[in-house]
Amino acid sequence: MTIRIAATEVSHWHALEDAAYLRHLHKMDDVEIVGIQDHDRELAAQKGAAIGSPDVF
């Protein structure tokens, strides 16, 4: 079974410099990150590009 995750508001304080939780989730065999969302779309796209370019909102 694969767990599908959408990460929201990725510009919160502890993710601005290093969103390590996204990289850890991306490395898990049974997890698929299907979307990245933030009010700053460019920042969301940058975070998404670092983990395989899921959909950005």
For each residue, the residues with C-beta under 8 A, 3 or more apart:
1: 30
2: 30 31 32
3: 30 31 32
4: 32 34
5: 25 31 32 33 34
6: 33 34 35 36 37
7: 10 22 25 33 35 36 37 47
8: 37 38
9: 12 37 38 39
10: 7 15 19 22 36 37 38 43 44 47
11: 15 16 38 39 40 43 44
12: 9 15 16
13: 16
14:
15: 10 11 12 18 19 21 22 47
16: 11 12 13
17:
18: 15
19: 10 15 22 23 47 50
20: 23 24
21: 15 24 25
22: 7 10 15 19 25 26 33 36 47 50 51
23: 19 20 26 27 50 51
24: 20 21 27 28
25: 5 7 21 22 28 31 33 51
26: 22 23 31 33 51 52
27: 23 24
28: 24 25 31
29:
30: 1 2 3
31: 2 3 5 25 26 28
32: 2 3 4 5
33: 5 6 7 22 25 26 36 51 52 54
34: 4 5 6 54 55
35: 6 7 54 55 56 57
36: 6 7 10 22 33 44 45 47 48 54 55 56 57
37: 6 7 8 9 10 44 56 57
38: 8 9 10 11 41 43 44 47
39: 9 11
40: 11 43 44
41: 38 44 45 56 57
42: 45 46
43: 10 11 38 40 46 47
44: 10 11 36 37 38 40 41 47 48 56 57
45: 36 41 42 48 49 56
46: 42 43 49 50
47: 7 10 15 19 22 36 38 43 44 50 51
48: 36 44 45 51 52 53 54 55 56
49: 45 46 53
50: 19 22 23 46 47
51: 22 23 25 26 33 47 48 54
52: 26 33 48
53: 48 49
54: 33 34 35 36 48 51
55: 34 35 36 48
56: 35 36 37 41 44 45 48
57: 35 36 37 41 44
